[in-house]
């Protein structure tokens, strides 16, 4: 997020101060540039459009705050974040029964904004990619996730450089070993508020998966991939590749994208992901058991962990959404590696971080890990935190 926008956000929080509540809000919001816990002012509830999704947001309630916007001791208020579509409502409530932990982290895995990525163990980093090109996001023996990037507006005096994801492709193999391809993308010619802006393909053919008055699920001929649309939910689509990947996709609007009407991009919240120890790709390598150890070996106070991304930008380039020809490709290579299943759920990060080291995952053992990986794309770069 630009410094001016961040200042406006802090001002909004300050102007909503209500001294009578004696509760100070503490937030972490990597999508808008707040990468560590900060407290801002006493208040009860505030709605802001400067944070457009609760994805990656952590909310806590505190008795005081000190210099540098540090938070004091936690109080007994109930923290929450409500996603309103293009805004969020952040609350510290003292009424009713509270089942939320304090703080509470809203952290499904995926991509949001101008891409930010976050990974297990508190890893976050910027990764810009290149506009109008396709890159390998996750590459593993049985699963490949690619993304097509689009760029920022270039006809303005003050250019905010950025990339966003317009289309994503998932490559997998069926039981016979045949390779299949599912994609979801944004139709930039459709008005965001007036139409269903998604389009879908399977093995290169368009498939009709519109949102109507009832839930509808499309299933691939091999039975492994499904696309589900909720009734009257044009801004949501769920893709499930059985045993490999499950995610929800949402369209967003971004004024910096050089398109008319306003450019749109994809947000993705991953719910589950099955990977081997040798997974690679911009995001995939962060699930490997040595990632947290490598981060800690350098510094625990880094403002970003770009150094964990192996190689150069060009090493992740693939020819198309259906390709798996990057330098670090792992898809369709020799099988027989140990597989770990990642079940991504809210508030799971603390339960799994100690497991995400090579010492805690013995060779030859399958491990189920529960964590909240967070990805977004809000500041012109791909970031995970």
N, C-alpha and C positions, 0 to 999 in steps of 0.2 A: 504494500500500500504506500502511496506517496505521502511524504511527511505532512503536507497540508491536509490530506484526508484524515490521517491519524490524529492530527491536532483537533480537527472538527469532531471526530469521534469522542475524544477525551472531553471536549467542551460539552457535547451532548450529555455525557454521563454526569459531568459536574453540574450542569444546569438542572438536572433532575434530582439534585440532592434534597433529601427530606430529613432534616436533623432529628425529627422525632423518632425515626426508625432506628437510629444508632447502629445501622448496619452498613458496612462498607463492602462494595462489590469488588471481587477479585476475578479477573478474566485472563484466559489465554486464548488467543484467536490468530493462529498463524496465517489464515487467509487474508487478514488485514494488517499483518506485520507485527502482531503482538506475540512473540515467541516464548516469553517467560511470564510467570504470574505477576500481575500488576494490580494494585488497588487504586481506586479513583475517587469515590465519594459516596456519602451515605444516601441511600434511596430505597424505595420499595420496588417499583416496577418502571421499566423504560422500554419503549419500542424504537428501534433504529433501523434505517435502511442502509446504513454504512456497513453492517454485517448482514449478508443476505441469506445465510444458512447457519443452522446450529452445528453443522458438520465441522468437526475439529475444535469447537468452542468448549472451553472448560469454565464453569461458573462456580465461585465459592463465596461464602458470606463470612465477614470478619468483624471483630470488635473495633479495630483501629487500623490506621495505616501510617507509615512513617516516610522518611526522606527516600527519594528515589522511587516513590510509589510502592514501597514494600508493604506487605500485608502483615497485620498483627495476629493475635490469636483468633481461632475460629469461634464464631458464636453459634447460637442454636437456631438461626433462621434456616429456611428451606430454599436452597438454590434451584433455579430451573431456567431453561432456555426453550422457547417455543418458536418453531419455524412457521412463519406466516407466508411463505412463498418468495417474496422479494424483500422481506424484512424479518427481524427476529424480535421477540419480547423477552428481555432478561429480567429475572425477578429474584428477590430475597424476601420470602414471605414468612411472617410470624404467626399466621393463622392456620388452623386446621392441622391435620396429621401429616407428617412428612415421611415418605419412604425413600427419599433421595439421599445419597451420601453427600457430605460436604467436604470438599468440592465434588461436583459431578462433571464427568467428562462425556461429551457427545462426540464420539470418535469412530464412526464406521470407516472402513478403509475405502480408498478410491481416489478420485481426482476431482478438484473443484477450482473454479476461477482460472487465472492465467498461469499455467499449471503449477501447483504446489504439491509436493509429495511428503508424506511422513511414513515412517517405518517403525518396526518394533524397537523397544528400548529407548524411546525418546530421540530417535534419529530424524532429522529434518534437513532438507537441502533444496536449493534452487537449481533448476536444470532447464536451460532455455530451449534447446533444440533449434530447429530452423523452420521458418514459415514455409508452407506449401510442400512439406516433405513428410515422410512416414517413418516412424521410429519404433523399435522394439521396446515395449514397456515391461513385459514379463516373457521370458523364454525358458521353457522347461521340456523335459522328455515328451510329455503328452499334451502340453498346452502352450499356446503362444497368444499373447495379447499385443496388438499393434495399435498405434494411434496416428491419425493424420492431423497435422498442425496447420493452423491458419495464423495470419499475422495481424499487426496493429495498423491503425489508420496512419497514412503517411502524408496526408494533405493538410496537416495542421502545423502551426508555428512551433508549438510545444509538443513534441512527439514523446509519448510514454511507450517505450519499447516493450513488446510483450508477444507471447504466443498463447494460443488457446487450442483446445482439441475439438475438432469438428466431427470426426468420425472414428469409430473404434471397431477393430476386427478381431474375432476370436477364432483360432485355429485349433482343432482337436482331432483325435482319431476315434473311430467307432470300434466295436468289438472285433471286426474283421481286419482292422488295421488300416482301413481306408481313411484318408484325410478329408475333413469337411471344414467349412468356413461359414461363420455367422457374423453379420455386421449390423451396427446401428449408427445412424448418422442424422445430421440436422439438415433439413431443406431450407436453405437460406432465403428462398424466394417467398416463403409463406410468412404471413404476419404472425408474430408470437402469440398475441392475445386472441386471434381470430380463427386459428386452425391448429390441427395436430401437426407439429413440425418434424416429427420423427419419420425416418424411412428405414426399412430393414431389408437385408438380403440373406439368402442361404445358397451357398455354392454358386454365387454370381447371379442368381435370379432374384428379382424383386418378389417380396412376399407381403400380402396385405394383412397387417396386424394393427388395425385402427382401434381407437378407444370409443366405446359406445355406451349403451344404457345398462349393459351387463358385463360381468367379467368374461374375458375371452383369452384363451390360451392356444397359441400355435405350437405344434410339435413337429420336429424334423422327421423325415422318413425313417431314420435309424432309431428314433425314439429317445435320443440322448439329450437333445437341445430343445428348450422351450422358451417362448417369449410370451409374457403375460401382461395384459392391460387391465387395469381396474376400471370399473364403471365410472364414467364422467371424469376420468383422470388423464387428460391429454398430456399433462406434464410429468407423467411417470411411466416407466416401462421396466419390467423385470426380465432379466435373461438368466437362465439356469442351464449349465452344462453338467449333467448329472455326474457327481463324484469329483468334479474339477473346479467349478467356478459358479458363483451366484452373486448377482449385483443388481442394484437399482440405478437407472439412468434418469437424469432430469435435464431439461433445456434451460439455459440462462441467456440473458441479453447483456451485451457489452458494447458500449458506445465507441470504444477505441478500435474495434474491428472495422476494417474498410469495406463496408457493405451498406446497401440501401434496399430495404429497410435495415434497421440496426442489426449488426451481426449477432449471431447466436453461437453458443458453444455447449458442450456436454459436461455435466457433472456426473460422476460415478461413485456410488457408495457400495463397496464390496462387503458381502455378508460371509462368504466362505471361499476358501482357496486351498487347493491341494498342490503341494510343491515338493520336489526332491531337494536334497542337500546342495545340488549343484545348479540350482535355478539362477538365471541371470536376467539381463535386461535392466533398464534404468531403475525400475522399482524392484524387480525380482531378486536382484543380488542382495537387497537389504533384508531378505528373509533367511539368508544363509547364517549358520550358527556363529560365524566369526565376526559378523558385522558390528555387534555391540562392543565386542572386545577391541576391535580395531578403532572404533570411535573413542573408547575410554583410554586407549594407549596414547592417543594424541592429546586430547584435552577434554575435560568435562564441561568447559565453559564456552565452547565455540558457538558463535552466532549462527552457524550453518555447517553442514557436514558434506559439502561438495566434494571434499577429498576422498570420500568413500566411494564415489562413482568411478569405476575403473575405466581407464582409457580416455578416448576423445569422443566428441559428439558424433563424428562420422562412424565410429565403431558400432553405433546403435541404429544406423540408417538401414532400412529395408526397402526393397524396390516397390512394394505395394502392400496393401492391407492383408493380402493373402500370402505374402512372402515370409520366409524364415531364413534369410541370407545375411544376417548381420555378422559382424566379426565374432561376437560372443554367443552365437546361436547355440541353443541346447535342444531345440525341438527335433523330434524324430531321430535322435541319436540312439546309441545302444541302450537298451532297457536294462533292468536289473538293479537299479539303485534303490536305496532306502527312501521311502516316501513318508513325509510328515504331513499331517492334515492340520490346517489352520482354520479354526472356526472363529470367525471374527464377530465379536459382539460388543455392545457398549460396556464401558467400564471394565474391560477385561485386561487392560494393559498391566496393572500391578500384579495380576495373578500369573503372568507369563514371563515377565522380563528376566527373572532369574533363570528361566529355562532356556533363554535364547543365547546360550553360550555353548561352545563346543564341549566344555567340560561337563555340562549338565545334560547333554544328549549323547549317550554312549553309542558308539558305532554299532550298526546293525539293529537298533531299536527304533520302532515307530513311536512317535510322540504326538499327542494332540495338544496343540497350543491355543490358548484363548487370549486374545489381545485386541486392542483397538488401534489399528493403524489408520493414519489420517493423511489424506492427500487433497491438495487444492491447486488452483491455478488462477490467482488473483492479481499478481504483481508483474506479469510478464515473464514468468519463469515457472518451471515445473518443480514443485516443492512437496516434500513429505516430512511430517514432524510427529 
